[in-house]
Amino acid sequence: MVAAAAILLITMGARQSLGLFVAPLDKATGVGIVAISLAMAIGQFVWGLAQPICGLVADRYGSFAVLLAGAVLLAAGALLTTVASGEPGLILAIGVLFAAGAAGGSFSVLIGATARSLAPGQRAFASGFINAGGSLGQFLLAPASQLLIATAGWVAAMYALAAAALATIPLSWRLVRAAHTEPAVAVAGTGIAEGTGSGPLLAQLRAAAHDRSYWCLHLGFFTCGFHIAFLVTHLPGEVNLCALPASVAAGSLAIIGLSNVAGSLGIGWLGGRYRMKWLLFGVYFIRAAAIGVYLLMPRTALTFYAFAAVLGLTWLSTVPPTAGLVGKLFGVRYLATLFGLTLLSHQIGGFFGAWLGGLALVRFGDYGWMWYADMSLALAAAFINLPIREARPVRAALAASA
């Protein structure tokens, strides 16, 4: 769990810091905000598209090769960004290599690698713990990247991200060795109706494709991706429109990351005690309310910091209950693949969040319509999760049988 959290710290921290490079890249290349937004939007989609592929390869052939390839691709994307001079180069560097590399060391592979060694009642907390590593990465890497951009230049900051990506290789080896030495934990005897994950992968995919609950997870996760990609890409631009220094944007991203450490650990703990669909309802509803309050507040540094703290509690807190519900519905044998497919939906939403944000800024001069769309989608996602079928948590089931 610690090794997986440390890997996600680096890969997610790097991804969530990319918005800080938008203005420096625009100044250095002159390609324009829309072109850079498109490159980052493609990166959102590629990151999601690569998730089920990485999960499938990891399920069939093991996790280390996927994690190793991810580290190399992420480092190559960061390095190529420093020499890209036009839109095609940025799309290849940020939209393809950087994103695919980050996917290799992301949720589906890391959670799948640990889940099979844990009892069902432990998986929600483990997912939250790993997820907290990604949030801590945002807290550490966002201000560090901004500091390097301000003092040594954005190229040096990209070099630092490339070096950090390569540092995940020894961590990946440690994770794989631990996963191979820990015994797999059986699901039987828990007193809870949980998917067994038995049968070939194609049979599991067919079962998932006909499962209404699985599609509800996809729709909710689409909204989550739209929300996060819009904010992580365009929050620095929103801060700039408010005539506030760039340090406010970096500080806000760091606060989001730190706050989500608490949010991830908290929701992981709650996931073993309460139905996860109700946790997802609460997370999305809080997001919608937070955006509504933000739109009514004066645009000051304190407003951004408070907004970031509330958002942080829900930022990636959708991941543990979503992964947990996939495990409950279908078991953990193909968790990396099936959860990876939900992450693809997440990143299709992310594509539109990053891309439409840039279009809105150019067309209207601000992000007003994006905020209203974001709030509406979050509210819809809250209610989309309610029809999901879900067995009682392990603790409740055991208490009832005692």
C-alpha positions as CSV (number, residue, x, y, z in Angstrom):
1,M,0.0,0.0,0.0
2,V,2.8,2.4,0.9
3,A,4.7,1.7,-2.4
4,A,1.5,2.1,-4.4
5,A,0.7,5.4,-2.7
6,A,4.2,6.7,-3.3
7,I,4.0,5.8,-7.0
8,L,0.6,7.6,-7.3
9,L,2.1,10.6,-5.4
10,I,4.5,11.1,-8.3
11,T,2.3,10.3,-11.3
12,M,-0.8,12.2,-10.1
13,G,1.3,15.1,-8.7
14,A,2.9,15.5,-12.1
15,R,-0.5,15.4,-13.9
16,Q,-2.2,17.8,-11.6
17,S,0.6,20.3,-11.8
18,L,0.4,20.7,-15.6
19,G,-2.0,23.6,-15.5
20,L,0.8,25.7,-14.0
21,F,2.7,25.3,-17.3
22,V,-0.1,26.7,-19.5
23,A,1.0,30.3,-19.4
24,P,4.8,29.6,-19.6
25,L,4.1,27.3,-22.6
26,D,2.0,29.9,-24.3
27,K,4.7,32.5,-23.9
28,A,7.5,30.2,-25.0
29,T,5.7,28.6,-28.1
30,G,3.1,31.2,-29.0
31,V,0.6,28.6,-30.0
32,G,-2.2,30.0,-28.0
33,I,-4.3,29.0,-25.0
34,V,-6.8,27.0,-27.2
35,A,-4.0,24.8,-28.7
36,I,-2.5,24.1,-25.3
37,S,-5.9,23.4,-23.8
38,L,-6.5,20.9,-26.7
39,A,-3.2,19.2,-26.0
40,M,-4.0,18.8,-22.4
41,A,-7.6,17.8,-23.2
42,I,-6.2,15.0,-25.5
43,G,-4.0,14.1,-22.5
44,Q,-7.0,13.7,-20.3
45,F,-8.6,11.4,-22.9
46,V,-5.5,9.3,-23.5
47,W,-4.9,8.9,-19.8
48,G,-8.4,7.4,-19.6
49,L,-8.1,5.3,-22.7
50,A,-4.9,3.8,-21.5
51,Q,-6.4,2.9,-18.1
52,P,-8.3,-0.2,-19.2
53,I,-5.5,-1.2,-21.6
54,C,-2.9,-1.0,-18.7
55,G,-5.3,-2.8,-16.4
56,L,-5.8,-5.6,-18.9
57,V,-2.1,-6.0,-19.5
58,A,-1.5,-6.0,-15.7
59,D,-4.3,-8.5,-15.1
60,R,-2.9,-10.9,-17.7
61,Y,0.9,-10.5,-17.5
62,G,1.7,-8.7,-14.2
63,S,2.0,-5.1,-13.0
64,F,5.8,-4.4,-13.2
65,A,6.1,-4.2,-17.0
66,V,3.2,-1.7,-17.1
67,L,4.6,0.4,-14.3
68,L,8.1,0.4,-15.9
69,A,6.8,1.4,-19.3
70,G,4.7,4.1,-17.6
71,A,7.7,5.6,-15.9
72,V,9.7,5.8,-19.1
73,L,6.8,7.3,-21.2
74,L,6.1,9.9,-18.5
75,A,9.7,11.0,-18.4
76,A,9.9,11.0,-22.2
77,G,6.8,13.2,-22.4
78,A,8.1,15.7,-20.0
79,L,11.4,15.9,-21.8
80,L,9.8,16.3,-25.2
81,T,7.6,19.1,-24.0
82,T,10.7,21.2,-23.4
83,V,11.6,21.1,-27.1
84,A,8.1,21.1,-28.7
85,S,7.6,24.3,-30.7
86,G,4.2,23.8,-32.1
87,E,0.8,22.3,-31.5
88,P,1.6,18.8,-33.0
89,G,4.6,18.5,-30.8
90,L,2.7,19.5,-27.7
91,I,-0.1,17.0,-28.5
92,L,2.5,14.2,-28.8
93,A,4.4,15.2,-25.7
94,I,1.6,16.2,-23.3
95,G,-1.4,14.6,-25.0
96,V,0.1,11.2,-25.7
97,L,3.4,10.3,-24.0
98,F,3.0,12.2,-20.7
99,A,-0.6,11.0,-20.3
100,A,0.0,7.4,-21.3
101,G,3.0,7.2,-18.9
102,A,0.9,8.6,-16.1
103,A,-1.8,6.0,-16.8
104,G,0.8,3.2,-16.4
105,G,1.3,4.2,-12.8
106,S,-2.2,5.1,-11.9
107,F,-5.3,3.9,-10.1
108,S,-6.4,0.9,-12.1
109,V,-3.0,-0.8,-12.0
110,L,-2.1,0.2,-8.4
111,I,-5.4,-0.6,-6.8
112,G,-5.7,-3.8,-8.7
113,A,-2.2,-4.9,-7.6
114,T,-3.1,-4.5,-3.9
115,A,-6.8,-5.5,-3.8
116,R,-6.2,-9.2,-4.3
117,S,-4.1,-9.4,-1.2
118,L,-6.7,-7.8,1.0
119,A,-10.0,-8.9,2.6
120,P,-13.1,-7.2,1.2
121,G,-13.5,-5.1,4.4
122,Q,-10.0,-3.7,3.9
123,R,-10.2,-2.7,0.3
124,A,-12.0,0.5,0.7
125,F,-9.5,1.8,3.2
126,A,-6.6,0.6,1.0
127,S,-8.0,2.4,-2.0
128,G,-8.4,5.6,0.1
129,F,-4.8,5.2,1.4
130,I,-3.4,4.8,-2.1
131,N,-5.6,7.7,-3.3
132,A,-4.3,9.9,-0.6
133,G,-0.8,9.4,-2.0
134,G,-2.0,11.0,-5.3
135,S,-3.5,13.9,-3.3
136,L,-0.3,14.4,-1.3
137,G,1.6,14.5,-4.6
138,Q,-0.5,17.4,-5.7
139,F,0.2,19.1,-2.4
140,L,3.9,18.7,-2.8
141,L,4.5,18.9,-6.6
142,A,2.2,21.8,-7.4
143,P,4.1,24.4,-5.2
144,A,7.4,22.8,-6.0
145,S,6.7,23.1,-9.8
146,Q,5.6,26.7,-9.4
147,L,8.8,27.5,-7.4
148,L,11.0,26.0,-10.0
149,I,9.1,27.8,-12.8
150,A,9.5,31.1,-11.0
151,T,13.2,30.6,-10.1
152,A,14.8,28.3,-12.7
153,G,12.2,28.4,-15.5
154,W,9.6,26.0,-16.8
155,V,12.1,23.9,-18.7
156,A,13.9,23.0,-15.4
157,A,10.6,22.3,-13.8
158,M,9.8,19.8,-16.6
159,Y,13.2,18.2,-16.1
160,A,12.4,17.7,-12.4
161,L,9.1,16.0,-13.3
162,A,11.0,13.6,-15.7
163,A,13.4,12.7,-12.9
164,A,10.6,12.1,-10.5
165,A,8.9,9.8,-13.0
166,L,12.0,7.6,-13.2
167,A,12.1,7.4,-9.4
168,T,8.9,5.3,-9.5
169,I,10.8,2.4,-11.0
170,P,12.4,1.1,-7.8
171,L,9.0,1.7,-6.0
172,S,7.3,-0.4,-8.7
173,W,9.7,-3.3,-8.0
174,R,9.0,-3.1,-4.3
175,L,5.2,-3.1,-4.9
176,V,5.3,-6.1,-7.2
177,R,7.5,-8.1,-4.8
178,A,5.2,-7.3,-1.9
179,A,2.1,-8.3,-4.0
180,H,3.7,-11.6,-4.9
181,T,4.7,-12.5,-1.3
182,E,1.3,-11.5,0.3
183,P,-1.3,-14.4,0.2
184,A,-4.5,-13.8,-1.7
185,V,-7.5,-13.3,0.6
186,A,-10.6,-15.3,-0.1
187,V,-14.0,-13.6,-0.4
188,A,-15.9,-16.6,0.9
189,G,-17.4,-16.5,4.4
190,T,-17.9,-12.7,4.6
191,G,-21.7,-13.0,4.7
192,I,-22.1,-10.5,1.9
193,A,-23.2,-10.9,-1.7
194,E,-20.1,-9.9,-3.7
195,G,-19.2,-10.6,-7.3
196,T,-16.8,-13.5,-7.6
197,G,-15.0,-12.4,-10.7
198,S,-14.9,-15.9,-11.9
199,G,-14.9,-16.9,-15.6
200,P,-13.0,-15.5,-18.5
201,L,-12.5,-11.7,-19.0
202,L,-14.9,-11.5,-22.0
203,A,-17.7,-13.0,-19.8
204,Q,-17.0,-10.4,-17.1
205,L,-17.1,-7.6,-19.7
206,R,-20.4,-8.9,-21.1
207,A,-21.9,-9.0,-17.6
208,A,-20.7,-5.5,-16.9
209,A,-22.0,-4.1,-20.2
210,H,-25.5,-5.3,-19.2
211,D,-25.3,-4.1,-15.6
212,R,-27.3,-0.9,-14.9
213,S,-25.3,-0.2,-11.8
214,Y,-22.0,-0.3,-13.7
215,W,-23.3,2.3,-16.2
216,C,-24.4,4.5,-13.4
217,L,-20.8,4.5,-12.1
218,H,-19.6,5.4,-15.6
219,L,-22.0,8.4,-15.8
220,G,-21.1,9.7,-12.4
221,F,-17.4,9.3,-13.1
222,F,-17.8,11.2,-16.4
223,T,-18.9,14.2,-14.4
224,C,-16.0,13.8,-12.0
225,G,-13.5,13.9,-14.9
226,F,-15.1,17.0,-16.4
227,H,-14.9,18.7,-13.0
228,I,-11.3,17.9,-12.1
229,A,-9.9,18.5,-15.6
230,F,-11.5,21.8,-15.9
231,L,-10.2,23.0,-12.6
232,V,-6.7,21.6,-12.8
233,T,-6.2,23.0,-16.3
234,H,-7.9,26.4,-15.9
235,L,-7.8,27.3,-12.2
236,P,-4.6,29.2,-12.8
237,G,-6.3,31.1,-15.6
238,E,-9.3,31.9,-13.3
239,V,-6.8,33.2,-10.7
240,N,-5.2,35.4,-13.4
241,L,-8.5,36.8,-14.5
242,C,-9.0,37.9,-10.9
243,A,-5.7,39.8,-11.1
244,L,-4.2,37.6,-8.4
245,P,-0.6,36.3,-8.4
246,A,0.3,32.9,-9.8
247,S,1.2,31.8,-6.3
248,V,-2.5,31.8,-5.4
249,A,-3.1,29.2,-8.1
250,A,-0.2,27.0,-6.9
251,G,-1.3,27.4,-3.3
252,S,-4.9,26.5,-4.2
253,L,-3.8,23.4,-6.0
254,A,-1.6,22.4,-3.0
255,I,-4.5,23.0,-0.6
256,I,-6.7,20.8,-2.8
257,G,-4.1,18.0,-2.6
258,L,-3.6,18.3,1.2
259,S,-7.3,18.5,1.9
260,N,-7.9,15.4,-0.3
261,V,-5.5,13.4,1.8
262,A,-8.0,13.8,4.6
263,G,-10.9,13.3,2.2
264,S,-9.4,10.1,0.7
265,L,-8.6,8.5,4.1
266,G,-11.9,9.5,5.5
267,I,-14.0,8.1,2.7
268,G,-11.9,5.0,2.6
269,W,-12.8,4.5,6.3
270,L,-16.4,5.3,5.7
271,G,-16.6,2.9,2.8
272,G,-16.2,-0.1,5.1
273,R,-19.1,1.1,7.2
274,Y,-21.7,2.7,4.9
275,R,-23.0,2.0,1.4
276,M,-20.7,3.5,-1.1
277,K,-23.4,4.8,-3.4
278,W,-24.5,7.2,-0.6
279,L,-20.9,8.3,-0.1
280,L,-20.8,9.1,-3.9
281,F,-24.0,11.0,-3.6
282,G,-22.6,13.1,-0.8
283,V,-19.3,13.8,-2.6
284,Y,-21.0,15.1,-5.8
285,F,-23.6,17.1,-3.9
286,I,-20.9,18.9,-1.9
287,R,-19.1,19.7,-5.1
288,A,-22.2,21.3,-6.6
289,A,-22.8,23.3,-3.4
290,A,-19.2,24.5,-3.2
291,I,-19.3,25.8,-6.7
292,G,-22.5,27.6,-6.0
293,V,-21.1,29.3,-3.0
294,Y,-17.9,30.2,-4.9
295,L,-19.9,32.0,-7.6
296,L,-21.5,34.2,-4.9
297,M,-18.2,35.1,-3.2
298,P,-15.8,38.0,-3.9
299,R,-12.7,36.8,-5.9
300,T,-10.0,37.1,-3.3
301,A,-7.0,34.9,-2.3
302,L,-8.9,33.8,0.8
303,T,-11.9,32.8,-1.3
304,F,-9.8,30.6,-3.5
305,Y,-8.1,29.0,-0.5
306,A,-11.4,28.2,1.2
307,F,-12.9,27.0,-2.1
308,A,-9.8,24.7,-2.6
309,A,-10.1,23.3,0.9
310,V,-13.7,22.3,0.4
311,L,-13.1,20.9,-3.1
312,G,-10.1,19.0,-1.8
313,L,-12.3,16.9,0.5
314,T,-14.1,15.6,-2.5
315,W,-11.4,16.0,-5.2
316,L,-10.5,12.3,-5.8
317,S,-12.7,10.9,-3.0
318,T,-14.9,9.4,-5.8
319,V,-12.1,6.9,-6.5
320,P,-12.3,4.6,-3.5
321,P,-16.0,4.1,-3.5
322,T,-16.1,3.7,-7.3
323,A,-13.4,1.1,-7.2
324,G,-15.0,-0.5,-4.2
325,L,-18.3,-0.8,-6.0
326,V,-16.7,-2.4,-9.0
327,G,-15.2,-4.9,-6.7
328,K,-18.5,-5.6,-5.0
329,L,-20.3,-6.0,-8.3
330,F,-17.8,-8.2,-10.1
331,G,-15.0,-9.3,-7.7
332,V,-11.3,-8.4,-7.9
333,R,-10.0,-10.8,-10.5
334,Y,-10.4,-8.3,-13.3
335,L,-10.7,-5.2,-11.1
336,A,-7.9,-3.4,-12.9
337,T,-9.6,-3.8,-16.3
338,L,-13.2,-3.0,-15.2
339,F,-12.2,-0.1,-13.0
340,G,-9.9,1.1,-15.8
341,L,-13.0,1.3,-18.1
342,T,-14.7,3.6,-15.6
343,L,-11.6,5.7,-15.6
344,L,-11.9,5.9,-19.4
345,S,-15.4,7.5,-18.9
346,H,-13.8,9.8,-16.3
347,Q,-11.3,11.0,-18.8
348,I,-13.8,11.5,-21.6
349,G,-15.4,13.9,-19.2
350,G,-11.9,15.3,-18.6
351,F,-11.3,15.9,-22.3
352,F,-14.4,18.1,-22.5
353,G,-13.6,19.9,-19.2
354,A,-10.1,20.9,-20.3
355,W,-11.0,21.7,-23.9
356,L,-14.3,23.5,-23.4
357,G,-12.7,25.6,-20.7
358,G,-10.2,27.0,-23.2
359,L,-12.9,27.6,-25.8
360,A,-15.1,29.4,-23.2
361,L,-12.3,31.7,-22.2
362,V,-11.6,32.7,-25.8
363,R,-15.2,33.0,-26.8
364,F,-16.6,34.8,-23.7
365,G,-13.5,36.2,-22.0
366,D,-14.2,34.3,-18.8
367,Y,-15.2,30.8,-17.4
368,G,-18.7,31.8,-16.3
369,W,-20.7,29.3,-18.4
370,M,-18.2,26.5,-17.5
371,W,-18.8,27.0,-13.8
372,Y,-22.6,26.7,-14.3
373,A,-22.1,23.6,-16.4
374,D,-19.8,22.1,-13.8
375,M,-22.3,22.7,-11.0
376,S,-25.2,21.2,-12.9
377,L,-23.3,18.1,-13.9
378,A,-22.1,17.6,-10.3
379,L,-25.7,17.8,-9.1
380,A,-26.9,15.3,-11.7
381,A,-24.1,12.9,-10.8
382,A,-25.2,12.9,-7.2
383,F,-28.6,11.5,-8.1
384,I,-27.2,9.2,-10.9
385,N,-25.5,7.0,-8.2
386,L,-28.6,6.4,-6.1
387,P,-30.1,3.5,-8.3
388,I,-26.8,1.4,-7.9
389,R,-27.5,-2.0,-6.3
390,E,-25.1,-2.5,-3.4
391,A,-24.9,-5.1,-0.7
392,R,-24.6,-4.0,2.9
393,P,-21.0,-3.3,4.2
394,V,-19.2,-6.2,5.8
395,R,-19.4,-4.7,9.3
396,A,-23.2,-4.3,9.0
397,A,-23.6,-7.8,7.6
398,L,-21.6,-9.4,10.4
399,A,-23.4,-7.4,13.0
400,A,-26.7,-8.5,11.7
401,S,-25.7,-12.2,11.7
402,A,-24.3,-12.0,15.3
